Amino acid sequence: MNGSTFEDLTPSGLSPLAEGSITSCFLGGVSYLNSGNNTPVYLAPSDSQYRFIPDWPATYKCNVLRAFKDTLVALGVSKNGQLYPTMVKWSDLAGFGNPPGSWDPTSTTNSAGENIVNEMQHAIVDGLALRNSFIIYCTNSVWAMDYIGGDFIYDFTKLFDERGIMGPNCAVQVGGQHFVFDRNDIYVHDGVQPRSIVDLRNREFIFNALDTSKSHLCFVNHDARLSEIRFCYPSSDDLVGFGNPVAGCNRAAVYNYANDTWTFDDLPNVTSACRSSLVSGKSWQSADEITWDSAEGIFSTTEGDKNQHVLFASRSAPNVGLTEPRLYGCDLVKGGLLSTPIELETLKPAFVQRTGLDLDSLGKNLTQYTNLQAIWPQVAIEHPEDSYWQFGANDLVNVEPTWSAELAFDPRVEGKIDINEAGKYLAYRFGCRGSGDFQLSGFDIQLIIRGRR
């Protein structure tokens, strides 16, 4: 995309990818793409169209292409139709602005090479640099590839078992650590010790609803501006806004690593994401197509803006109201940097809820009932008419509470909500429809702990 113009950079002879993942990387100012069913392609700074990389045998394919130090690394290589699932193949050194000149492992005049790691018992899925190592993710083990020079050039060491990765594009590097979307966990590691960041929190909610038949659609995106990592996947959970995704992701489990919290986003059938330096801002005079009511962001902060923005590619899905394939910019509703209007087809109600409140910190035991009588919310709402509160209660563990009717609340003229809900476990839900923003910082409650049952 160049400004508002889409340019076709596809090289002639490239076969379409029916199903699978596309991997990408940058090395020395050159962009590389690999689809698994074609020879990898590159775009140099002076090129107007992608080209097939040189010296790559026409009958070779690779599942994943990544950059490490000054070389390209191909993972899961096929030769003449024969797949070598634990093969790692690397190129000669690449100079700035040009692809590497050789992939010949038999040459004695360059650094190209390949290795079938025989000790690997699981197929390679993806790889990503971590400081001075290249981390190789298999289906159920994780390895390190380290430069040692000499005849072997690289050394391969197993880091840990019983960990792997969901699929290609399911790991990101943040602050000297990898955050990894695995087949049944989400974990972080520094190359030494893995640690789950979702266990005992949201693990069951994510993986019980993840459509494993579409796990190849999963991917991970890092939004540095918001300190968030989005683990994107196709979900069938009860709360999802876009049900039955056609061939994309409809749910993101969003981890904020600055405050160690989780939230969940509805995704409009997205297939991939990237961070791009997007000249997004417009001046007051140039934004003729944007009305006062539809404009987002602040013109003074967006004009000439070249910050890194998160972009999502999306397929159309008429069955859930997404009428066109689109390129979306992901931004805050309030205080964002993108001044273009919100795409209304992507809006779903936002809400915060908590269930199963047993109040044992107050000394209450599970034989006693609690009567919730009133709440004083500390909330700021841009459009109070679009917001609502619900309260509920239940007597059994892991049972959906019986919710009250939606209650309106306008913090500009009200301070208290009267309630009459009773049970062993309490619940609340605050929701907001439309495009308005809100901030819920806390609340005080009035309740009575009653006799045992």
N, C-alpha and C positions, 0 to 999 in steps of 0.2 A: 504494500500500500504506500503510495507516494502522495502525501497530502490527502485529498479526498478521492484520488484516482487509484483504481486497482489495475496493476500491471501483471500480465501473465508471463512468468519467468520459467515455465516448464520447458525442458529441452525436448526436441523431437526424438521419438523412439522410446520414451518413458512409458512403461506399462502402468495402468491404474492399479491401485491397491484395493482389492475387494474387502479384505478384513485383516486387521493387524495393527501394529503400531509403527509410527514414523519416529525415528530418533534424529537428533540434530546436535551440532556442536559448532564452535568457532575456534579457529586456530590461525594465528598470524594475520588477522584481519579478513580471513576467508570463511564463508559460511558453508557448512556441509549438511546434507540431508541424506537419509537412508530409509528406504521403505521395506527392505527385506526381500522383495521380489525383483529388484533392479540393481544394476551397478550403482554404487553411491555417486552422488552428484555434488558439485561445488559451485560457488559463486564468488569470484574474486572481486576486489574493489572496482576494477575497470570493466567488469563484464555487465552486459545487459540481459543475460539469460544464463540459467544454470547449465553446467556442462558435466559430462561423465568424467570421473577422476582418471588421471592417466596411469598407465601401467597396471591397471587392475584387470586380471584375466576375465574375459567375457563370460565364462562359465562358472565364475565364482559369485557367491552371494554371502551376505552376513546379516544376522538378525539385528545387530546393534552396532552403531558407529559412534565413538566418543573420542575426545581429545585428551591427551595426557602429556605434560611437559611439551616437547617440540614434535611429537608424533601423533598420528591417528591410530586408534586401537579398534580393531574389528573383533566382535565377539559372536560366538555361535556361527561358525563359517561353514558354508556348503561348497564343495568342489565337485563340479560335473554331476550335480544332483545328489551327491552323498553328503549328508549332514554330519558334522563333527561338533557335537553339542558342547564339548569342553575345550574347544580350540580358541586360542587367543592369537590374533595376527596383528602385527604392528608395521607401520610404514617406516621409511627413511625419514630423517629430520626434514622439517618443512621450514622454508624461509618465509619472511613476511610478504604477504600479498600473493603467494603462489601455493598450489597444492604440493604435497611431497612427490618427488620424481620417481620413486621406486617402491614396490612392494615385494621385491624378489628376495626370498629368504636365503637363496644360495649364493647371492653376491657377497664377495669379500671386501667390497669397496664402499659399502654403506651400512646403515644400522637396521635395515628392515629384517624382520624375522617372524617366526611363528612357533607356537608350542601347544601341543595337546597335553593338558594337565591331567595325567593319567590317574592321579590320586583323587581327583574330583569324582564323586559318586552321583552328582546331580547336575543337570543341564544349566549352563550359564544363561541368565535372564537379562542382566544389565550390569553396568559398571559406572563409577563416578570417582573423580579425583577427590582425595582428602589429604590436604597438606602435601607431603612428599610421596604419598602412596596412591596407587590406583586401586580402589576397592571393587572387587568383583562379586556380584550377587548371584548366587545359584538359587534353585528352588528351595533348598533346605540347608544351605551352608553359605558362609561368607569368607572370602579370601582377600589377601593383600598382594598386589603386584608392585615390587620395588625395584628401582634401577640399581644394578650392581656393576654394569659395564662388562668389559671382557667379551669372551665368546658367547656367553649366555645372555648378556645385556639385562635381562629381567629375572628376578627370583619370585617364586610363588609360595605363599605361606597361608595356611588355614588360620582364620581368626576365631571363628566359633561355629558350632553346629546348632541345629534346631532353630535357626533363624534364616530368613531368606527375603524374598520380595514378591509382591503381587504380580508385577509385570514390568515391562520397560516404562521409563519415565515416572517411576514410583518412589524416587528418592531425591532429596535436595540437600545441598550443603549450606549450613547456616552456622556462623561463628565457630568454625573448626569442628563441627559435628555433622553427621548425616542423620536426617529424619527420614524414616523408611516406613512405607506402607507395605506390610507383610500380608500373608494369606489369612492370618487369624490374629494379628496384633499390629499395633503401630509403636515403633520403638525408635530410640535415639542412641547413637554410639559415637565414640571418639576414636575408633580403631582398636580399642582395648576391651571395653565392657559395654554390652547392650543393656538398655533399660527401657521397659515399657512406660509409655506416657498416657496410656488409655486404660490399662487394667484397673479394675475396681472403680471405674468412673463411667465410661461410655462404651466399653468394649462390646458388651452384649447388644446394645442398641445398634451399633454399626454393623457388626458381622452377622447378626441374626437376620438382618434385612438386606444384606448385600447380595445382589444377584450374581452368583458365582459363574453362571453360564455366560455372563458378559464381563467377567473380570478383566479381560484384555482392554476394556475401555477405561480402566482406572488410570489416574495420573495424579501427580502432586505438583502444587504451585506455591512459590514463595512470594509473599507481598511484603517487601522490606519496609515500605512506608508505614504500614499498619502493624508491623511485627507479627504477621500471621502466616501460617502455613495451611493451605487448603488441601485436604485429602479427598479427592473427587471420585465418586463411584456411582453406579446405578443402584438405586435402593427401592425397596418395596415397603418401607416403614409406613405406619399409619398416618404420620404427620407430613409426609412429603407433598409438595405443592404441585409438581408435574409428575403424575403417575405414568407407569408403563413407558419409559423412554424408548424411542425407536432405535437409535444406535448412538447413544451418548449418555452422559452422566446427568443425573437430576438431583444429586445431593453432595454437599461438601461438609465434611467434618473439619471445623476450623479451629486450629490450635494457636492461641496467642502465647508465644514463648516469653513475652515481657512480663505477663502477670499469671502465667500458668493456668489459663482458663480455656474451656471448650464452648463453642457455639456451633450451630448448624445452619447452613444456607441452602435455599432452594436454587438449583441450577437449571437453566432453560435448555436442556438437551445439548450440553456442550461436549466437545470432543477433544479439546486441547487448550492450553493457555501458555502465555509467554509474558515476559516483561520487555517493554520496548520504550525507547526514547521517542515519544510521540509529541510532535509540535501540536499541542491540543488546543491552546488558547486562542481566542479571537478578541479583537478589540470591540468596543461598543459600536464603532461605525461599521465594522466588517460583518457583524453577525446579523445580517438582514433577515435570515430565515428563522431566527430564534426570537420568540416573544418574551416579554417581561415575565409572564406567569410560568413559562416552560423552562426558562434558563436555570441551570444549576451552577454552583460554584460562584466565584467572584471574579469579575472581569480583570481587575487589577492584579490578581494572582495568577491568572491563566494565560494572559497575553504573552506570547513568546515562551511559554512553559516547555521545557525539554526534560522534565523529570521522567523517571522510569514508571510507566503505568502498566497495570496488569490487563491484558487483553484475552478474551475468550472467543474461540471459534465455535459456532453452533450450527447444527442442522435444523431444518424446519421439522415441525411435529404438529400438523394440523389437528391431530386427535387430542392434544392438550392446549390448543390455542396459539401455537407458535407457527405463524403463517409463512415465515421466510427464513432462509439461512442467513445468519448475520455474524458480524464481528462486533463483539461487545467490549466496551471499556468498563472496568470494575472500579467503582469509586464510592466515596461516602455520599450519602444523601445530603447531609449538611456539612459544609466546610470542605467539600471536594474540590478538585482542580479541573475537572472536565466540565465545560460549560454547555455541552450538548444536552438536549432534552432526555429525560428518562424514557426508556422503551416500556410502554405501559403493559405490553404482553408479558413482560418478565416479572411484574410486581405480584408478590404474594403477601398475605398478612404476616406481620412479625409478632412474635409473642415470647414472653418469659414465663415459665411455669416451674413449680416445685410440687411434687407429690410425696406421699409417705412420711409426712412430718410427725414424728412420734413424741417430740418435746421431752425426751428423756434427760436432756441437759437441765431441765427445770425440776427434776426429781419425780416426774410422772412415770408410772409403770404401765405396762401394756394391758393391764386389766381395767384401767380407768378411761373414762370418756372425757373429751374436751369439747367445750362449747365455745366456738369462736363468735364474738359479739360485734367487734368493730375493728377498723383498721384506719390508720392515718398515713397515707402514702406520701413519700418524698419523691415526686415525679415532675418532670418538665415535659410537656407535650406540645409539639408544634401545631397540631390540629386536634384539639381535645374531642371534637365531635366524631373522630375516627377511632377513638380508643374505647376500651371496655375492660372490666374486671369480672372474673368468675371465681367462685370459691366452692370447695367441695370437701367431702369426707368419706371415709370407708372404714370398715372394721377388720378387714383381712389384708395380709401382706401381699404385695404384687397384684392387687386388684385395682382396676381403673376406678377412680372415685366417682361418686355421683355429683355432677357439677350443677351449680345454680344457674339461673338465667343470667345473661349478660347484663352487667350493671354499668350505667354511664357515670363518668366522674370528670369534672372540670376543675383542675387545681387552681384556676384563676378565681373561682368563686366558692369552692368547696374545700374543706380540709379533712372530712371524715366520711367513711362509708359504713353504714350499719349492716350487720351480717347476722345470720342465725343458722350456723352450720355446726353439727355435732357428730363426733365419731372418735375412734381410737387413733386414726391417722387423718391429718388435715392436708389440704391442698389449696394452692392459689394459682391463678393465671392472669397475667396482664397482657393484653393484645392491642395491636394498632394496625388498622387498615389504611390503604392509600399510600402516598409517597411522603407523608410527614415523618419527621424524626422524633425520637423521644429519649429520655434519660431517666432511668429508675435507679436511685441511689440508696433506697432503703425504706423502711416503714416501721411504725409502732403498732402494736395490736393490743386488744383487750379480750381476755378469755377467762373462762372458769373451768377448773379441773373438777369433774364430778366423780360420783361413786363408782365402784367396781362392778363389772358385769362379766 
